[in-house]
């Protein structure tokens, strides 16, 4: 089992524990807002299961049908997680509407809020672990899971404050209103996750700062060449694909040009890692006088 898979499995265990606590909090209080919080925890468990499956599939080596590997499977899992979050938001709206029509007094509120608070603390700690793991392992699935958990933390804190306010003021109408507000936030976080994951499936380029760093490394490590142009990059899961044309003097031997390419690749991989590099060597008459000028 890979490190990423262990994190995903740990997320499933944490999700089950959190769901148990939040479910008990809802059962004790009958609060629609706490129900919406518990419902989102079910999504967390399913999302962790999807992340585990995606990580296992993405770890498969390249084959005849997938010569560039299976890394994009993680983006599919992240999209599905976003869809599940949207479904959870719709279920929350339904519960909020039902609570609006049949308003009931919240029972044993502070015991329920205390249980919910313990669950929220567990979620907060694990979300930080997952986001750091996603960044370190360059895993879209783990990063999406971590961001989802952090969104859950934000909603849980808001719900606890709102339910407390409803009890203190004696205004039960605040409970369904708060549940609906939670649903809006959950819906927004789900749509945002879908958008960012679809961008990964569409081969979005890295951040401008990353592209500029690549250009600087090429310029500083390609001594002997003239220029590099038509530089293109794209993300595919943990990997970043990079390709460009390298212009060298027409009299340069193939061996010397190959040595420059090796030097560029070694420099890029030492600095950035997780790169798949393709360099097309051209003679000097192909120079375009733009792009990356070699220092």
N, C-alpha and C positions, 0 to 999 in steps of 0.2 A: 504494500500500500504506500503511495506517494505521500509527501508532506501535505500537499493540497487536499488529498482525499481524507487524511486524518483530521484536517481542519473542518472539512465539510461534515464528517461523521460527528465531530465534537459539537458542531452547530445543531445537528439533529437532536443530540442528547440535551443540550441546553434549551432548545426549543420545546421539547416535551416537558421539561421541568417548569419552564415559564408558563406554558399553556395550563399546566395543572394548577399553578398558583393563581393565574388570572381567572381561570374557570371557577375556582373556589370563591374568588372575590365576587364574581358576578352572581353565583348561586346564593351567597350570603346576603347580598344587597338587593338583587333584582334590578340593578341599574342598567339602563340601555347603553349608557356611555361605557360602563365597564364590560358589558357584553361585546361592544364593538372592539374594545381592546383585546379581549380574549379571542375573538374571531380572527383578528389579524395574526395572532400567534399560531393559529392553524396554518395560515399561509407561510409563516416562517418555517414550519416543519417541512411542508411540501417543497418549499424553495430549497431547503438544505438537501433534501433527497434528490432534487433535480441537479443541484450543483455537484453532488457526489457522482451521479451518473455521467454528467458532462465531463468532469475531470477524468474519470476512468476512460471515457471514449477519446478525449483529447490526448491522453497519454500514449495512445497507440502509435506505433511507428508508421512512417509513410509506407504506402503500398502502391500497387499498380493502379488502383482506382483513385487514390488520393496521394499523388506524388509529393505534394507540399505539406503533408501531414493532416491531422484532424483537429488542430487547435481551435478552429472557428466553432466547434461544438459548444464551447463555453458561451459564446454570444447567443446561441439558440436558447440555452438554459436561462440566460439573463432576460431574454425577451419573454419567455414563458413565465418567469417570475414576475415580470411587470404585468403580464396579463392576469395572473392570479391576484395581484394586488388590486387591480381594477375591479375584478369580480368581488373581492372582499369589500371594497368601497360600496358597491351596489347593494350587497347584503346589509351593510351598516345603515345605508339610507332606508332600507326596508324596515329594519328594527327601530330606527329613529321615528319613522312615520307611525308605526304601531304604538310606540310609547307615547307619541304625541296624542293619539286618539284615545288611549287608555292610560292616563297618567296615574301612577301608583306611588305611594310613599316608599322612599328608600329605607330599607331596614339594615340594622347594624352597619352603618356606613363606614365608620372609622376602622373597624376590624378588616373590612373588605379593602379599604384604601391602604392599610398597612401591608396586607398580602400583596396587593398590586405594586406597592413600593419595593418590596423585596424582589419581585419579578423584574421590575424596571431596572433595578441595580444590576441584576445578573445580565440583562440584555445590554446595558450600557458597557459593562466590562467586556463582554464577548464581542460586541460590535467593533470596539477599538482593536481587539485582537484580529478580527477578520479583515478589517480594512488594512491593517499593517501587513497581514499575510498576503492579501491580494496585491498590494503594491510591491512587496518583496519578491513574490513568486510570479508577478506579472499575469495574474489570473483574473479575467473579467468576471467569472462566476463568483469567486470569493469576494471580490470587491463589491459586486452588486449585492451579495448577501449581507455584507457589512453595512452598506449604505441603507439597506432596507431595515436592518435592526436599529440603526441610529434614528431613522424616521419613526420607528415604533417607540423608541425612548421618548422622543419629543411629544408624540401624541399621548403617551401614558402620563407624562408629567402634567400636560394640559388637562387631561381627563381627571386626574386626582385633584387638581386645584378646583376644577369646575364642579365636581361632585361635592366637594367640601363646601363650596359656596352655595350650592343648591340646598344642602342640609342646614347650613347656618342661617340662610335667609328665609327658609321655609318656602321656597319657590321650586316645586318639582318640575315646572316647565323647563327649567334650565337643563335638566338631564337629557331630554330628547334633542334640544337645541345643540347641546355640546356634542352629542353623538353625531348629529348631522355635520357639524363643523369638523369633527374628526374624519368623517367620511370624505369631505372635500379635500382635506390634506392628504389622506391616503390615496385618493384618486389622482391628485397632482403628482405624488411621488411615483405612482405606478406608471403614469404617462411619461414622466421624465426618464424613468429607467428604460422603458421601451424605446424612447427616442435615442438615448445614448448607446444602447445595444445594437439597434438597427444601423447606427453610424459605423459600428465596428464591422457589421456584415457587409457594409457598402465600401469597405476598404478606405476609410477615412485616413488622411495623412496625420502624422504626429503633430504635436504642438509646434508652433513656429520656432520656439526656443530650441527644441530638439533638432529641427531641420537645420537651423543655423549652426548648431554645434557640429552636426555632421559635415556641413560645408567647410567649417574651420579645420576640422580634423583632416579632411581630404586635402585642403590647401597646404597644410603643414607637413603632410607625410608623403606627398607625391613628387618630391624633388626629382628632376630629370624629365618630367612630363611638362606639357605646355599649359593645358587647361582641362577642366572637367565640365561638361555641359549636359543638359537634359536630365538633370538629377530628379528622380522620382522616389517617393517613399509611400508605404502603406502599412497599416496594422493588420495582423491576422492572429488574434489571440495573444499568446505570449511573444510571438515573433514580430519583428519589424522587417519588411522587405525593402531593400534599397537597390536601385540600379542607376547607372549613369554611363556616359561615354567619356573615355579618357583619351585625350589627344597627345600623341608623343611625336618626336622628330621622325621624319620618314626614313632616315638612315638607321634608326635604332633597331637592334635585333629583337627577335621574338623573345628570346631569353631575358634580355634586359627589361623589356616591357612587362614581362610576366613577374619579374622581381619587384618592379614598382607596384604592381597590383597586389602582390603578396604583402608588401609593406603597408599599403593602405588598409587592407583587410585586417591585418594584425593590429594596427593602431585603432581601428574602429571597434573591433571586438574587445580589445583590452579596456577601452573606455566605456563602451555601452553594453555589449553583450546582447544575446538573443537577436542577432542580425543575420539575415540571409542576403548576401551581397552578390550582385551580378555586374561585372564591369566589361564594357565593350570598348576595345582598343581601336583607335583610328589614327591615320597619319595626319601630319600637320596641315595639309591642305583642307582638311575637314573642320579646322578650327572655326568657331563662330564668333570669337572675340567677345563672348559674354559667358555667364555662368561662374564657375569657380576658377580663378586664376591661381596657378601654383606659385607659392612663395619660394 
